Amino acid sequence: MTATADLNPYNADVIECPYPMYERMREQGVYYLESADTWIVTRWEDVQFVLKRSDLFSNLPQVDPHSLPAEQARLARETGALPGSDPPEHTHYRRLAGPWLSKRGIESFEPNVYRV
């Protein structure tokens, strides 16, 4: 079952505290976000299916930042290349970021975090 999302991930209140939105999203599982003409999938099994079927599902085309209000456009531009890309570009960025985002990579930052 899908629902049209009454969600705006770029809303200032959501940016301040996204957890109520996350809870609503988990309850439904799959959302269509009209303002971005995109689908949001939140359940593990569904996410795994989507990730394995890049022939059916794609991150492209993305929202055109010029069609958004200024603050939303800024936030859309600031999203990283990894979550907004498909293979082979995604694979390239994942290989670059992977070692730093692994358990061992994150743990290597721990001493610096405690120093701050």
Phi and psi in radians as a Rosetta constraint file:
Dihedral C 1 N 2 CA 2 C 2 CIRCULARHARMONIC -2.153 0.35
Dihedral N 2 CA 2 C 2 N 3 CIRCULARHARMONIC 2.808 0.35
Dihedral C 2 N 3 CA 3 C 3 CIRCULARHARMONIC -2.410 0.35
Dihedral N 3 CA 3 C 3 N 4 CIRCULARHARMONIC 2.553 0.35
Dihedral C 3 N 4 CA 4 C 4 CIRCULARHARMONIC -1.328 0.35
Dihedral N 4 CA 4 C 4 N 5 CIRCULARHARMONIC 2.195 0.35
Dihedral C 4 N 5 CA 5 C 5 CIRCULARHARMONIC -1.300 0.35
Dihedral N 5 CA 5 C 5 N 6 CIRCULARHARMONIC 2.286 0.35
Dihedral C 5 N 6 CA 6 C 6 CIRCULARHARMONIC -1.682 0.35
Dihedral N 6 CA 6 C 6 N 7 CIRCULARHARMONIC 0.655 0.35
Dihedral C 6 N 7 CA 7 C 7 CIRCULARHARMONIC -1.948 0.35
Dihedral N 7 CA 7 C 7 N 8 CIRCULARHARMONIC 2.569 0.35
Dihedral C 7 N 8 CA 8 C 8 CIRCULARHARMONIC -2.353 0.35
Dihedral N 8 CA 8 C 8 N 9 CIRCULARHARMONIC 1.718 0.35
Dihedral C 8 N 9 CA 9 C 9 CIRCULARHARMONIC -1.119 0.35
Dihedral N 9 CA 9 C 9 N 10 CIRCULARHARMONIC -0.225 0.35
Dihedral C 9 N 10 CA 10 C 10 CIRCULARHARMONIC -1.677 0.35
Dihedral N 10 CA 10 C 10 N 11 CIRCULARHARMONIC -0.001 0.35
Dihedral C 10 N 11 CA 11 C 11 CIRCULARHARMONIC -1.117 0.35
Dihedral N 11 CA 11 C 11 N 12 CIRCULARHARMONIC 2.419 0.35
Dihedral C 11 N 12 CA 12 C 12 CIRCULARHARMONIC -1.018 0.35
Dihedral N 12 CA 12 C 12 N 13 CIRCULARHARMONIC -0.677 0.35
Dihedral C 12 N 13 CA 13 C 13 CIRCULARHARMONIC -1.143 0.35
Dihedral N 13 CA 13 C 13 N 14 CIRCULARHARMONIC -0.664 0.35
Dihedral C 13 N 14 CA 14 C 14 CIRCULARHARMONIC -1.211 0.35
Dihedral N 14 CA 14 C 14 N 15 CIRCULARHARMONIC -0.698 0.35
Dihedral C 14 N 15 CA 15 C 15 CIRCULARHARMONIC -1.106 0.35
Dihedral N 15 CA 15 C 15 N 16 CIRCULARHARMONIC -0.693 0.35
Dihedral C 15 N 16 CA 16 C 16 CIRCULARHARMONIC -1.118 0.35
Dihedral N 16 CA 16 C 16 N 17 CIRCULARHARMONIC -0.760 0.35
Dihedral C 16 N 17 CA 17 C 17 CIRCULARHARMONIC -2.599 0.35
Dihedral N 17 CA 17 C 17 N 18 CIRCULARHARMONIC 1.614 0.35
Dihedral C 17 N 18 CA 18 C 18 CIRCULARHARMONIC -1.397 0.35
Dihedral N 18 CA 18 C 18 N 19 CIRCULARHARMONIC -0.136 0.35
Dihedral C 18 N 19 CA 19 C 19 CIRCULARHARMONIC -1.111 0.35
Dihedral N 19 CA 19 C 19 N 20 CIRCULARHARMONIC -0.677 0.35
Dihedral C 19 N 20 CA 20 C 20 CIRCULARHARMONIC -1.076 0.35
Dihedral N 20 CA 20 C 20 N 21 CIRCULARHARMONIC -0.661 0.35
Dihedral C 20 N 21 CA 21 C 21 CIRCULARHARMONIC -1.146 0.35
Dihedral N 21 CA 21 C 21 N 22 CIRCULARHARMONIC -0.747 0.35
Dihedral C 21 N 22 CA 22 C 22 CIRCULARHARMONIC -1.028 0.35
Dihedral N 22 CA 22 C 22 N 23 CIRCULARHARMONIC -0.733 0.35
Dihedral C 22 N 23 CA 23 C 23 CIRCULARHARMONIC -1.075 0.35
Dihedral N 23 CA 23 C 23 N 24 CIRCULARHARMONIC -0.791 0.35
Dihedral C 23 N 24 CA 24 C 24 CIRCULARHARMONIC -1.105 0.35
Dihedral N 24 CA 24 C 24 N 25 CIRCULARHARMONIC -0.669 0.35
Dihedral C 24 N 25 CA 25 C 25 CIRCULARHARMONIC -1.149 0.35
Dihedral N 25 CA 25 C 25 N 26 CIRCULARHARMONIC -0.722 0.35
Dihedral C 25 N 26 CA 26 C 26 CIRCULARHARMONIC -1.126 0.35
Dihedral N 26 CA 26 C 26 N 27 CIRCULARHARMONIC -0.630 0.35
Dihedral C 26 N 27 CA 27 C 27 CIRCULARHARMONIC -1.069 0.35
Dihedral N 27 CA 27 C 27 N 28 CIRCULARHARMONIC -0.693 0.35
Dihedral C 27 N 28 CA 28 C 28 CIRCULARHARMONIC -1.522 0.35
Dihedral N 28 CA 28 C 28 N 29 CIRCULARHARMONIC -0.715 0.35
Dihedral C 28 N 29 CA 29 C 29 CIRCULARHARMONIC 1.683 0.35
Dihedral N 29 CA 29 C 29 N 30 CIRCULARHARMONIC -0.879 0.35
Dihedral C 29 N 30 CA 30 C 30 CIRCULARHARMONIC -2.330 0.35
Dihedral N 30 CA 30 C 30 N 31 CIRCULARHARMONIC 2.272 0.35
Dihedral C 30 N 31 CA 31 C 31 CIRCULARHARMONIC -2.249 0.35
Dihedral N 31 CA 31 C 31 N 32 CIRCULARHARMONIC 2.559 0.35
Dihedral C 31 N 32 CA 32 C 32 CIRCULARHARMONIC -1.844 0.35
Dihedral N 32 CA 32 C 32 N 33 CIRCULARHARMONIC 2.093 0.35
Dihedral C 32 N 33 CA 33 C 33 CIRCULARHARMONIC -1.700 0.35
Dihedral N 33 CA 33 C 33 N 34 CIRCULARHARMONIC 1.723 0.35
Dihedral C 33 N 34 CA 34 C 34 CIRCULARHARMONIC -0.996 0.35
Dihedral N 34 CA 34 C 34 N 35 CIRCULARHARMONIC -0.765 0.35
Dihedral C 34 N 35 CA 35 C 35 CIRCULARHARMONIC -1.060 0.35
Dihedral N 35 CA 35 C 35 N 36 CIRCULARHARMONIC -0.435 0.35
Dihedral C 35 N 36 CA 36 C 36 CIRCULARHARMONIC -1.949 0.35
Dihedral N 36 CA 36 C 36 N 37 CIRCULARHARMONIC 0.001 0.35
Dihedral C 36 N 37 CA 37 C 37 CIRCULARHARMONIC 0.850 0.35
Dihedral N 37 CA 37 C 37 N 38 CIRCULARHARMONIC 0.933 0.35
Dihedral C 37 N 38 CA 38 C 38 CIRCULARHARMONIC -2.515 0.35
Dihedral N 38 CA 38 C 38 N 39 CIRCULARHARMONIC 2.768 0.35
Dihedral C 38 N 39 CA 39 C 39 CIRCULARHARMONIC -1.813 0.35
Dihedral N 39 CA 39 C 39 N 40 CIRCULARHARMONIC 2.505 0.35
Dihedral C 39 N 40 CA 40 C 40 CIRCULARHARMONIC -2.079 0.35
Dihedral N 40 CA 40 C 40 N 41 CIRCULARHARMONIC 2.162 0.35
Dihedral C 40 N 41 CA 41 C 41 CIRCULARHARMONIC -2.014 0.35
Dihedral N 41 CA 41 C 41 N 42 CIRCULARHARMONIC 2.219 0.35
Dihedral C 41 N 42 CA 42 C 42 CIRCULARHARMONIC -2.070 0.35
Dihedral N 42 CA 42 C 42 N 43 CIRCULARHARMONIC -0.238 0.35
Dihedral C 42 N 43 CA 43 C 43 CIRCULARHARMONIC -1.612 0.35
Dihedral N 43 CA 43 C 43 N 44 CIRCULARHARMONIC 2.445 0.35
Dihedral C 43 N 44 CA 44 C 44 CIRCULARHARMONIC -0.865 0.35
Dihedral N 44 CA 44 C 44 N 45 CIRCULARHARMONIC -0.908 0.35
Dihedral C 44 N 45 CA 45 C 45 CIRCULARHARMONIC -1.077 0.35
Dihedral N 45 CA 45 C 45 N 46 CIRCULARHARMONIC -0.738 0.35
Dihedral C 45 N 46 CA 46 C 46 CIRCULARHARMONIC -1.163 0.35
Dihedral N 46 CA 46 C 46 N 47 CIRCULARHARMONIC -0.737 0.35
Dihedral C 46 N 47 CA 47 C 47 CIRCULARHARMONIC -1.076 0.35
Dihedral N 47 CA 47 C 47 N 48 CIRCULARHARMONIC -0.786 0.35
Dihedral C 47 N 48 CA 48 C 48 CIRCULARHARMONIC -1.051 0.35
Dihedral N 48 CA 48 C 48 N 49 CIRCULARHARMONIC -0.739 0.35
Dihedral C 48 N 49 CA 49 C 49 CIRCULARHARMONIC -1.073 0.35
Dihedral N 49 CA 49 C 49 N 50 CIRCULARHARMONIC -0.827 0.35
Dihedral C 49 N 50 CA 50 C 50 CIRCULARHARMONIC -1.084 0.35
Dihedral N 50 CA 50 C 50 N 51 CIRCULARHARMONIC -0.773 0.35
Dihedral C 50 N 51 CA 51 C 51 CIRCULARHARMONIC -1.122 0.35
Dihedral N 51 CA 51 C 51 N 52 CIRCULARHARMONIC -0.552 0.35
Dihedral C 51 N 52 CA 52 C 52 CIRCULARHARMONIC -1.448 0.35
Dihedral N 52 CA 52 C 52 N 53 CIRCULARHARMONIC -0.177 0.35
Dihedral C 52 N 53 CA 53 C 53 CIRCULARHARMONIC -2.106 0.35
Dihedral N 53 CA 53 C 53 N 54 CIRCULARHARMONIC 1.105 0.35
Dihedral C 53 N 54 CA 54 C 54 CIRCULARHARMONIC -1.164 0.35
Dihedral N 54 CA 54 C 54 N 55 CIRCULARHARMONIC -0.224 0.35
Dihedral C 54 N 55 CA 55 C 55 CIRCULARHARMONIC -1.282 0.35
Dihedral N 55 CA 55 C 55 N 56 CIRCULARHARMONIC -0.414 0.35
Dihedral C 55 N 56 CA 56 C 56 CIRCULARHARMONIC -1.795 0.35
Dihedral N 56 CA 56 C 56 N 57 CIRCULARHARMONIC -0.530 0.35
Dihedral C 56 N 57 CA 57 C 57 CIRCULARHARMONIC -2.167 0.35
Dihedral N 57 CA 57 C 57 N 58 CIRCULARHARMONIC 2.472 0.35
Dihedral C 57 N 58 CA 58 C 58 CIRCULARHARMONIC -2.492 0.35
Dihedral N 58 CA 58 C 58 N 59 CIRCULARHARMONIC 2.665 0.35
Dihedral C 58 N 59 CA 59 C 59 CIRCULARHARMONIC -1.451 0.35
Dihedral N 59 CA 59 C 59 N 60 CIRCULARHARMONIC -0.168 0.35
Dihedral C 59 N 60 CA 60 C 60 CIRCULARHARMONIC -1.904 0.35
Dihedral N 60 CA 60 C 60 N 61 CIRCULARHARMONIC 2.628 0.35
Dihedral C 60 N 61 CA 61 C 61 CIRCULARHARMONIC -1.339 0.35
Dihedral N 61 CA 61 C 61 N 62 CIRCULARHARMONIC 2.632 0.35
Dihedral C 61 N 62 CA 62 C 62 CIRCULARHARMONIC -1.551 0.35
Dihedral N 62 CA 62 C 62 N 63 CIRCULARHARMONIC 3.016 0.35
Dihedral C 62 N 63 CA 63 C 63 CIRCULARHARMONIC -1.107 0.35
Dihedral N 63 CA 63 C 63 N 64 CIRCULARHARMONIC 2.347 0.35
Dihedral C 63 N 64 CA 64 C 64 CIRCULARHARMONIC -1.333 0.35
Dihedral N 64 CA 64 C 64 N 65 CIRCULARHARMONIC 1.935 0.35
Dihedral C 64 N 65 CA 65 C 65 CIRCULARHARMONIC -0.991 0.35
Dihedral N 65 CA 65 C 65 N 66 CIRCULARHARMONIC -0.442 0.35
Dihedral C 65 N 66 CA 66 C 66 CIRCULARHARMONIC -1.201 0.35
Dihedral N 66 CA 66 C 66 N 67 CIRCULARHARMONIC -0.324 0.35
Dihedral C 66 N 67 CA 67 C 67 CIRCULARHARMONIC -1.568 0.35
Dihedral N 67 CA 67 C 67 N 68 CIRCULARHARMONIC -0.002 0.35
Dihedral C 67 N 68 CA 68 C 68 CIRCULARHARMONIC -1.838 0.35
Dihedral N 68 CA 68 C 68 N 69 CIRCULARHARMONIC 2.726 0.35
Dihedral C 68 N 69 CA 69 C 69 CIRCULARHARMONIC -1.016 0.35
Dihedral N 69 CA 69 C 69 N 70 CIRCULARHARMONIC 2.741 0.35
Dihedral C 69 N 70 CA 70 C 70 CIRCULARHARMONIC -0.895 0.35
Dihedral N 70 CA 70 C 70 N 71 CIRCULARHARMONIC -0.855 0.35
Dihedral C 70 N 71 CA 71 C 71 CIRCULARHARMONIC -1.161 0.35
Dihedral N 71 CA 71 C 71 N 72 CIRCULARHARMONIC -0.713 0.35
Dihedral C 71 N 72 CA 72 C 72 CIRCULARHARMONIC -1.156 0.35
Dihedral N 72 CA 72 C 72 N 73 CIRCULARHARMONIC -0.655 0.35
Dihedral C 72 N 73 CA 73 C 73 CIRCULARHARMONIC -1.108 0.35
Dihedral N 73 CA 73 C 73 N 74 CIRCULARHARMONIC -0.736 0.35
Dihedral C 73 N 74 CA 74 C 74 CIRCULARHARMONIC -1.049 0.35
Dihedral N 74 CA 74 C 74 N 75 CIRCULARHARMONIC -0.801 0.35
Dihedral C 74 N 75 CA 75 C 75 CIRCULARHARMONIC -1.141 0.35
Dihedral N 75 CA 75 C 75 N 76 CIRCULARHARMONIC -0.664 0.35
Dihedral C 75 N 76 CA 76 C 76 CIRCULARHARMONIC -1.123 0.35
Dihedral N 76 CA 76 C 76 N 77 CIRCULARHARMONIC -0.684 0.35
Dihedral C 76 N 77 CA 77 C 77 CIRCULARHARMONIC -1.181 0.35
Dihedral N 77 CA 77 C 77 N 78 CIRCULARHARMONIC -0.507 0.35
Dihedral C 77 N 78 CA 78 C 78 CIRCULARHARMONIC -1.421 0.35
Dihedral N 78 CA 78 C 78 N 79 CIRCULARHARMONIC -0.087 0.35
Dihedral C 78 N 79 CA 79 C 79 CIRCULARHARMONIC -1.220 0.35
Dihedral N 79 CA 79 C 79 N 80 CIRCULARHARMONIC 2.501 0.35
Dihedral C 79 N 80 CA 80 C 80 CIRCULARHARMONIC -1.285 0.35
Dihedral N 80 CA 80 C 80 N 81 CIRCULARHARMONIC 2.916 0.35
Dihedral C 80 N 81 CA 81 C 81 CIRCULARHARMONIC -1.257 0.35
Dihedral N 81 CA 81 C 81 N 82 CIRCULARHARMONIC -0.569 0.35
Dihedral C 81 N 82 CA 82 C 82 CIRCULARHARMONIC -1.126 0.35
Dihedral N 82 CA 82 C 82 N 83 CIRCULARHARMONIC -0.912 0.35
Dihedral C 82 N 83 CA 83 C 83 CIRCULARHARMONIC -1.247 0.35
Dihedral N 83 CA 83 C 83 N 84 CIRCULARHARMONIC -0.344 0.35
Dihedral C 83 N 84 CA 84 C 84 CIRCULARHARMONIC -1.821 0.35
Dihedral N 84 CA 84 C 84 N 85 CIRCULARHARMONIC 0.432 0.35
Dihedral C 84 N 85 CA 85 C 85 CIRCULARHARMONIC -2.273 0.35
Dihedral N 85 CA 85 C 85 N 86 CIRCULARHARMONIC 2.883 0.35
Dihedral C 85 N 86 CA 86 C 86 CIRCULARHARMONIC -2.067 0.35
Dihedral N 86 CA 86 C 86 N 87 CIRCULARHARMONIC 2.845 0.35
Dihedral C 86 N 87 CA 87 C 87 CIRCULARHARMONIC -1.029 0.35
Dihedral N 87 CA 87 C 87 N 88 CIRCULARHARMONIC 2.532 0.35
Dihedral C 87 N 88 CA 88 C 88 CIRCULARHARMONIC -1.523 0.35
Dihedral N 88 CA 88 C 88 N 89 CIRCULARHARMONIC -0.226 0.35
Dihedral C 88 N 89 CA 89 C 89 CIRCULARHARMONIC -1.026 0.35
Dihedral N 89 CA 89 C 89 N 90 CIRCULARHARMONIC -0.768 0.35
Dihedral C 89 N 90 CA 90 C 90 CIRCULARHARMONIC -1.037 0.35
Dihedral N 90 CA 90 C 90 N 91 CIRCULARHARMONIC -0.753 0.35
Dihedral C 90 N 91 CA 91 C 91 CIRCULARHARMONIC -1.058 0.35
Dihedral N 91 CA 91 C 91 N 92 CIRCULARHARMONIC -0.751 0.35
Dihedral C 91 N 92 CA 92 C 92 CIRCULARHARMONIC -1.037 0.35
Dihedral N 92 CA 92 C 92 N 93 CIRCULARHARMONIC -0.890 0.35
Dihedral C 92 N 93 CA 93 C 93 CIRCULARHARMONIC -1.166 0.35
Dihedral N 93 CA 93 C 93 N 94 CIRCULARHARMONIC -0.635 0.35
Dihedral C 93 N 94 CA 94 C 94 CIRCULARHARMONIC -1.130 0.35
Dihedral N 94 CA 94 C 94 N 95 CIRCULARHARMONIC -0.694 0.35
Dihedral C 94 N 95 CA 95 C 95 CIRCULARHARMONIC -1.119 0.35
Dihedral N 95 CA 95 C 95 N 96 CIRCULARHARMONIC -0.645 0.35
Dihedral C 95 N 96 CA 96 C 96 CIRCULARHARMONIC -1.200 0.35
Dihedral N 96 CA 96 C 96 N 97 CIRCULARHARMONIC -0.772 0.35
Dihedral C 96 N 97 CA 97 C 97 CIRCULARHARMONIC -1.497 0.35
Dihedral N 97 CA 97 C 97 N 98 CIRCULARHARMONIC -0.438 0.35
Dihedral C 97 N 98 CA 98 C 98 CIRCULARHARMONIC -0.870 0.35
Dihedral N 98 CA 98 C 98 N 99 CIRCULARHARMONIC -0.898 0.35
Dihedral C 98 N 99 CA 99 C 99 CIRCULARHARMONIC -1.046 0.35
Dihedral N 99 CA 99 C 99 N 100 CIRCULARHARMONIC -0.615 0.35
Dihedral C 99 N 100 CA 100 C 100 CIRCULARHARMONIC -1.320 0.35
Dihedral N 100 CA 100 C 100 N 101 CIRCULARHARMONIC -0.453 0.35
Dihedral C 100 N 101 CA 101 C 101 CIRCULARHARMONIC -1.759 0.35
Dihedral N 101 CA 101 C 101 N 102 CIRCULARHARMONIC 0.052 0.35
Dihedral C 101 N 102 CA 102 C 102 CIRCULARHARMONIC -1.288 0.35
Dihedral N 102 CA 102 C 102 N 103 CIRCULARHARMONIC 2.945 0.35
Dihedral C 102 N 103 CA 103 C 103 CIRCULARHARMONIC -0.978 0.35
Dihedral N 103 CA 103 C 103 N 104 CIRCULARHARMONIC -0.819 0.35
Dihedral C 103 N 104 CA 104 C 104 CIRCULARHARMONIC -1.119 0.35
Dihedral N 104 CA 104 C 104 N 105 CIRCULARHARMONIC -0.718 0.35
Dihedral C 104 N 105 CA 105 C 105 CIRCULARHARMONIC -1.105 0.35
Dihedral N 105 CA 105 C 105 N 106 CIRCULARHARMONIC -0.790 0.35
Dihedral C 105 N 106 CA 106 C 106 CIRCULARHARMONIC -1.123 0.35
Dihedral N 106 CA 106 C 106 N 107 CIRCULARHARMONIC -0.744 0.35
Dihedral C 106 N 107 CA 107 C 107 CIRCULARHARMONIC -1.088 0.35
Dihedral N 107 CA 107 C 107 N 108 CIRCULARHARMONIC -0.499 0.35
Dihedral C 107 N 108 CA 108 C 108 CIRCULARHARMONIC -1.187 0.35
Dihedral N 108 CA 108 C 108 N 109 CIRCULARHARMONIC -0.375 0.35
Dihedral C 108 N 109 CA 109 C 109 CIRCULARHARMONIC -1.451 0.35
Dihedral N 109 CA 109 C 109 N 110 CIRCULARHARMONIC -0.293 0.35
Dihedral C 109 N 110 CA 110 C 110 CIRCULARHARMONIC -0.924 0.35
Dihedral N 110 CA 110 C 110 N 111 CIRCULARHARMONIC -0.821 0.35
Dihedral C 110 N 111 CA 111 C 111 CIRCULARHARMONIC -1.023 0.35
Dihedral N 111 CA 111 C 111 N 112 CIRCULARHARMONIC -0.669 0.35
Dihedral C 111 N 112 CA 112 C 112 CIRCULARHARMONIC -1.175 0.35
Dihedral N 112 CA 112 C 112 N 113 CIRCULARHARMONIC -0.636 0.35
Dihedral C 112 N 113 CA 113 C 113 CIRCULARHARMONIC -1.111 0.35
Dihedral N 113 CA 113 C 113 N 114 CIRCULARHARMONIC -0.781 0.35
Dihedral C 113 N 114 CA 114 C 114 CIRCULARHARMONIC -1.176 0.35
Dihedral N 114 CA 114 C 114 N 115 CIRCULARHARMONIC -0.507 0.35
Dihedral C 114 N 115 CA 115 C 115 CIRCULARHARMONIC -1.172 0.35
Dihedral N 115 CA 115 C 115 N 116 CIRCULARHARMONIC -0.596 0.35
